[in-house]
Amino acid sequence: MKNQLKRKYGLFTAICMVVGIVIGSGVFFKAQVILEKAEGNLLTGILAWVIGGLIMLTCVLAFASMAQKYEKVNGVVDYAEATVGSKYAYFIGWFMTTIYYPTLTAVLAWLSARYTLVFITSCWPDFPLILSAAEGGCVMGPECLALMMVYLCCAYAVNALSPKLAGKFQTTTTVIKMIPLILMAVAGIVSGLLSPTHLLVSNFSAVNIGLSGSIGAPLLASVCASAFAYEGWIIATSINAELKNAKKNLPKALIVGGIIVVSIYICYFLGVAGGASTDVLMDANQGAPVAFTNLFGGVFGNILNLFIAVSCMGTMNGLMLACTRGMYALAARREGPAPQVFGEIDEQTNMPVNSAVIGLVFCAFWGLYFFLACVAGTWSGPFAFDCSELPIITVYAMYLPIFLMWMKKARGEGVWKRFILPILAICGSLFMVYACIVGHGMGNVWYLIVFAVFMLFGALFMKKKETPRRQTK
């Protein structure tokens, strides 16, 4: 029996797959954050989207070269093992299991809860459970935290108990998430330019000096924030095994798909700016939902808020899928804590139940931390950092040894694939790291301490290389 995937996808299908994989729900969250960090300067915000997109394109093309060479492996962990070594791959896998995927999943759970509560409070202002809705506090109140935890548990239950249902839900929400993006982009830009108030023009005119300070701190902070919305691109390189004429079509699909993603994000960003003033958009208790209501009216605008909530749930569901399999992926290599426990598969659901449980625990931990430190602001001072951005920038830092070793080992590749692309990707990754240092300041220190603790704990469970026994006569 042949154990190979058939090459069944053409260029157009590949482009659609890239767009569908990369475009997530992070744009609904980070469009507001980017505007805040850009100090209300729309031009700085647009530039941040462009720079973040260019960095994504250079990195994804560099990994596409690896995908074409190592066609039997998928994912950054496998690329790390092929280029740097198994130990480095283990630490990346441990990081993604304990920090990376759980933090992203928790943020999407909060975002799902936020838009759900916005929908509920708009339909039923006197809903008894939403005690602080009058001031918009449902976004940052205990109600949102409770609903976030409920969503995490539901995503866990669906993925752990009914994988087929999880897959159908994922497919449906992929289509749903495009609806509010396209509608807001078109309606917001048209209304912002042609309405009597010319709101979009006014927002561009009311410019703060977004490049104030040395080396443009607002721009760097905004670029750092864009990383969350662009994340997921590494998965796009895995389609090469099923792509016809992959060596030509994969780079084309990634470039065209990447340009489409950047264009959609910028258009949505402009559309939101055409629906509300920058002061309103930067308000944590108002933001993009106000723009939807202004443009589409109370009823239809609120329905779009529900669509956003559902699309965020879909992205959260996909991330929870990775969380539930994190410890199992390590256990399959006989690494990590108790591989015999986390490597077990339930006979009825064909799911790694023990791995799924610990994945939910990590999500709950980071969800509580994100809410207290980044949303409600209850936790400040030591060990307070933005866990929605710093783990993503960490991945960019982890790419650096992979790119360097690729240049050393890829002797059969041409100059473009072996040197130019990885050098551009290294420059982009270093820019992301520098932007993070400038944009997050002391938060980087607190994060690195926590990161080091997690990595040291993971080192305790690294698989030791077996030394051959000396034969005795």
N, C-alpha and C positions, 0 to 999 in steps of 0.2 A: 504494500500500500504506500502511495506517495504521500509524504507529509509536507506538501507545499501548497500555498494558497494560489489560486488561479489569478492571472492578471486580467481582470475583467473591467476595470474602470478606465475611461478615457479622460482627456484633459478637462473637459467641461465639468464632469462629475467630480474630478479631483479638486477643482477650484471651489465648487460648492461645499465639498467636505472640509476644505481648509477654512472657509468662511464660517461654516457651522461649528467647527471645533474651537476656533479662536474667539469668535464673538460670544461673550458670556453676559452675565448680569452685572459684572463689575462696573460697566459704564454708567449704570443708573446710580451707583453709589459714588464713584470717583469723579463724575462730571462736576458735582457740587464741591467735592474736596479740592479738585484741581483749581476751581474758581476761587476758593478760599485761599489756597496757598499762593495763587497768582495775585492776590490782593485785589481781586475784582477786575483785573486787566484781561479782557477777552483775547487780545493779541498774544499775550504771554501764555494763556491757556491753550490757544490753538497751536502755538509753537511747541508747547510741551507734548501735545498729542502727536505732532509730526515727528519730533525727536524720539519719543518713545516708540513710535511705529518703525522708524528707520533702524533703531537698535534691535527691535524684534526681527526685522527682515534680515539683517546681517547675521544674527545668531541662528535663525532658522535655516538660512542657506548653508551656513557652516556645518550644522548638524545634518542637513540633507546630504552633504558629501559623505558623512559617516554612515548614514542610512543606506546609501547606495553601495558602500563597501561592505558593511556588516548587515546584510539583508536579513539574516536570521535572528537579529536581536532588535528589541524595541525598548525605547525609554532611556532616560538619561543615566539610570543605574547601569544598564548594559553597555552604554557607550563609555561610561567611566571605567568599567571593568576591562573593556577591550583596549583602551588607550592608556590608562594610568595603572590599573591593577585592581585585584579583588578587595584589598583592604580599603582603598579609597571608595570603591563602589559600595562597600558595606556601610561606611559612614554616611554617604549620601542617602542610602536606603533608610538608615536609622533616622536621619534628620527628617526625611519626608514622612516617615511613619509617625514620629512623635511631635513634630512641630509644623512642618510645611502644610500637609493636607488637613490636619485638624484645625489650624488657624483659619485657612481659607473656608473650610466648611462652616466653622462657627460664625464667621463674618457674613456668609451668605444666609445662614439661619436668622441672624439678626435683621438683615435686609428684608428677608421674607416676612418676618414679624412686623417690621416697621410699616411696609406697604399694606399689609393686611389690616393693621390697626388704623392706618389712614383711611382705608376703604370703609371699615366698620364705623368709625367716628363720623365720617361724612354721611353715611346712610342712616345711622342711628345715633345722633349726638348724645342722647340720654342713656346709652347702653350702660347697664349698671356696673359692669366690670371695669370700664374705662374711666377710672376716677379722675384722672388728670387731663382729660381730653380737651377741656376748655382752653387750657394754656398751651396745647400742643405737646404736653409732657408725656403723652403715650409713647413717643419715640424714645424717650430716655427713662421712663418710669419702670416700676417693677412689673407692670403688665407686659411690657415688651420683653423683659428678661424671661418671664415665665413662658410666654408664647414661643420665644426662641428655643428654650429647652424642650418644649413640646415638639417643635418641628424637628429638632435633632433626634429625638426618640422615634418619631414617625419615620424619618429617613432611614434610621437604623433598622427599624422593624421591617420596612418594605424591602430593603436590600438583603437583610439576613434571613427573612422568612419567605419572601416571594420575589426572587430575582427577575422572573419574567415580567411581573407587574412593574418592577422598577425600570426595566428596559422600555416598556411601552410608554410609561410616564415621561421618560427621558426624551423619546422621539417626539411626543406631543408638545412638550414645552420648548423644544428647539424651534419649532415653527412659531409658537406663541410669542417668543421673546423678540422676534423680528417686527411684530406688529406695532408696538408702541415706539420702537426706534424709528421706523420709517415714517409713521404718522407724525410724530413730533418733529422730525427733521423737515418734512415738507411743509406742514402747517405752520410750524414755528418760524421758519425762514420767510415764508410768504407773508404771514401776518406781521412779523417784525419789520418787514421792509415796506409793506403797502398800507398798513393800518394808519389811521390819522395820527396816532402818537409816535409812529416810527420807533417802536421800542428797541429794536435791535440796533438801529443807528444810534439811539440815545445811549445804549449800554456801551457801544464802542466809543462814544464821545466822552462818557464819564470815566475817563481812564485814570487810574492811579499809576504811579510810577512802579510798575511791576518788576523792573530790573534794578530796584534800589539796592544799596548795599554792595559789598565787594563780591565780584564774580556772579552777580545775579542770583542771589539766594532764593527769591520767589520762583524763578524759572527752574532752578535745580530741584526745589521741593516739589514743584508741579510735575516734572518729569518722573520723579521718584513715585509719585502717586499714580501716574499712568500705568506703571508696571502691573498693578493689580488687574486693570481692565484688559491688558494684552496677554495676561498669563494664560497658559494652556497651549501655546503654540508648539511646544516641544512634542506634543502628541501628534501634531500634523505630519511630522516626519515619518511616522509609522505606516503611512498608507502606501509606501513605495513597493511593498511586496505584492500588492494587488493592483498596481498601476501599469498600464500598457506603456512600453517605451519609457520606463521610469527615468532613465538618465537624462532625457530631454524634457519630459512632461512634469517631473517632480519640481525642478527649479521654476518652471513656468507657472505651475499651479501655486507654488508658494509665493512668488512675486506678485502675480495678479490677485490672488486671494488676499495677500497682505495689504496691497493697495486698496482693495475694496473695504477691508476692515477699517483701515485708517480713515478712509473717506466717510464711511458710515458714522464712525465715532465723532469726527469733526462736525458733520452735518447735524447729528443729534445735539452736540454741544451748542451749536449755533441756534438750533431750533428751540432749545430750552431758554437760551438768552433772548429769543424773540417772544417768549411767553410771559416773562416776569423780569423785574428789575434785578440787577446784580445784588442789591442789598437783600432782597427777598430770597434769592437763590442761595446766598451764603448763610442764611439763617438755618440753623440745625433743625428748628421746629417747623420749618416751612419747605424750602427747597423746591425740587422739581415737581412734586405733587401740585403746588400752587400754579405752576406753568401749565400743567395738563388741564387743570380746572379752568384757568383763564382762557385757554384756546378752544377747548371742546365743551365747555359748559359743565355744570355740576354733575349731571348724570353720566354722560359719556366720558367725561374726564375722569370720573371716579372709577368707571369700568376699566379704563386703561390702567389706573393704579392697581386694580385687581390683576390685570394681565401681567403687570410688572412683578407683582407678588408671586404669581404662578411661575413665571419664567425664572425668578430667583430660586424658587423651590426646585425647579428642574436642574439648575446648575448645582445647587446644594446636594441634590440626589446623586448626581454624577460624582461629586467630590466625596460623598459618603461611601460610594462604591470603592473608591481608592482607600479610604480610611479603614473599612472593614477588612480589607485584604493586606494591609500594611505588615502586620506581624506575621501573617501567613507567608508573604513573599520572602521575609527573612528566614522563617522556619524552613521553607522549601530548600534553602541553601544550607540548612543545618546551622544557622546563625541566629543571634538574638537570644533573649531569655526563654528558657523552657521550650525549645523547638518541637519537642514531642507533644506538648500541650497545644501550642498555637498552630501546629501543622495538622491538627485533626480536622476532618471534613465530616459534616453531618450527612448521614445516609439519605435522609428524606429531602432536605433542601439543597444538598450538594454545595453547602456554604461552610466556610471556616468560622464556626460560631464563636469559638473562644477568641479568635483574632478580631471578630466583629465587636465583641463586648469591650475589649480593651481600646478599640478604635473609638467607640462611643464615649468612653471615659476621657480619652484625650480631647475629644471635641467639646465635652462638657467643661473640662478644665479651662481650655483656651477660650471658650465662649463666655464663661464667667469673667475671666481676666479681661477680655476685650470690652465687655460691657462696663465693667468697673473703671478701667483705665482709659478707655478711648471714647466711650459713649456718654456715660453718666458723669464721668470726671470725679467719681468718688475716691478713686485711688490715684494719688499724685505723689511726686517726689521720687524717692529711691525705687528702682525697678519698675517704673512706669514708662512704657514705650508703646509704639503703634505696631501691634502684631498683625495688622492687615498689610503692611508694606515691608517691614524689615525682613521677614522670612523669605519674601520673593527676591529681595536684593541679595540675600545670602546665596540663593541659587545662582545668581549671576556671578558672584565671587567664586562659587564652586565650579563654574564652567571653565575658569581660567586654566587650571592644570590640564583639563581635557583638551582644550584648544592647543596648548603648548605641546603636549605629547602627540597630538595628531600631526602637527607639523614635523615632528621628529620621526614618526613611524610611517606616515603615508608616502613612502618613497615612490610608489608606482603612480601617484597622482600628478597632474600638471601643476604649474605654478599658481594658477587661479584657485584651484581647490585646496592645494596643500599650504599655500602661504597667504595669498591676498585675502581670501574669505575669512580664515581664522584670525588674521591680524585685525581686520575690520571688526570682527566679533569681539576680540579682546579689547579693542578701543571702546566699543559700545558698552561692554560689561564694566570696564573700569570707570567709564562715565557714570554708569548707574551707581556704582559703589561710591564715587566721589559725591554725586548728587545726594545720596543717602546720608553721607557724613555731614554735609553742609545743611541739608534739610531737617535732620532729626537731632543734631547736636548731642547733648548728653544722653538722650534716649538710646543712642548706639552703644554706649558703655554698658548701660543696664541690660540691654538685650544681649550683648556679647557675653556678659557674665552668666546669664541664664542659658544661653546657647552652649557655653563651655561646660556647664554642669550637665546638661543633657548629653553632650558628646562624651564626657568622661564616664558617665553612667553607661552609655552604650558600649564604650571600650571594654567594660567588664565582661560583656557577653560576646566579644568578637571571637570567631572561630580560630583557634590556634592551629598553626601549621604542624602537621604531624611529622615528626622526625623518624626516619627509618631505624629500626632496632639493629644493633650490631649483632651479627651472627656469631655464636660461640661454637667452638668445636666440641 
